[in-house]
């Protein structure tokens, strides 16, 4: 048996399982022991059924022992954000309104996970309706701090070594920011790569699926598994997906060209985040173009908010109207504001969003990636919110692939991520650039 198997990355565990040195049951038991030891303090899980997880692991081991075909994630534990439907577990969406809610179907991405042999461990905590109001999850590195949101539990579960992989969603900064705070890799692929069928809808135009892992290879592999065309999802595209795993494993054929935007809201960066990012930019200096963009780029922040607030009020109108007394005082003002947005204002915002997508399509002809903060700094104290998402807003609005790399440490010892953003539907190229960046920084540190 492998000692401390819960610390393994998904790709490490797959190799050991294939060689016969580790079983899925041993891996799942190790993860469950880590959850038992730490989750009273971290509170990453909204629903966990150890017996069901072990039963899945036993079946994975039986299949392997019988010499049958195994999937790309065979026997690997995965956590699901508690807005993702499963037929065998409740999906409460972070609110008492849906406490005990069950369905008779799996989300499309869950079907793909099961087909790949993944062990669905349970549901990780989300903020209320995957929006602004935090629940009880704490940062795994310091429980006095927030893990971020809205994919709070997914980031915390990977950061605490409860599972090697977890799924989250991002409508603004809900994968990249918590990945930064919890010290994990966080990857949000191009909008439309992963189906959203069977997930809580807060914004049909902006909701996107992302994931958390311990390595670049982990998040690439997970995205390859859950990616695919789904005609019932309005943003899913009927074209081949980039090969994420190949991109994460490739060396860049030529040295990538990066750009750093001097945006007006960069003054929101904490001093330690600013110093860390400047140190990274100094190492990469020959390959980084610093650019002072037009004000219209900064104005996209308000456009994202208008679309998000208008659409959640449309999609969840019956829920909000029928359960007003069960909605937090944090979310109520957002709903009231969203209900005041006119159809014309909303359609204008969608037109600006389309212009932003066109702008970035042209922009990446000259550059391989944008380098940016993942968040404003270290995780904020618990109870003061889930952190500022503004360093993710522009890229999410445009549907671009984004990855947070756990590269920096703040003044109190908490992690800070560095974000790379790439061209749409060239996620493999972004992951290749991320691999190059990690190598450059590692070489500089020697």
JOQUIWO-V321783 format. One record per helix or strand. SS is the DSSP state (h for helix, s for strand). FROM is the first residue (numbers start at 1). TO is the last residue. Records with the same first field share a line. If there is no record, write none. Layout:
BEGIN
SS=FROM-TO ; FROM-TO
END
This chain:
BEGIN
h=5-7 ; 10-19 ; 24-42 ; 50-65 ; 96-98 ; 108-115 ; 128-130 ; 152-159 ; 176-182 ; 216-226 ; 244-249 ; 264-268 ; 271-283 ; 285-287 ; 295-298 ; 300-315 ; 317-322 ; 324-326 ; 329-338 ; 343-363 ; 390-397 ; 427-445
s=45-48 ; 77-81 ; 84-84 ; 86-86 ; 89-89 ; 119-124 ; 139-139 ; 142-142 ; 145-145 ; 165-170 ; 185-188 ; 194-194 ; 199-199 ; 208-213 ; 227-227 ; 258-261 ; 288-291 ; 369-373 ; 381-381 ; 402-409 ; 415-421
END
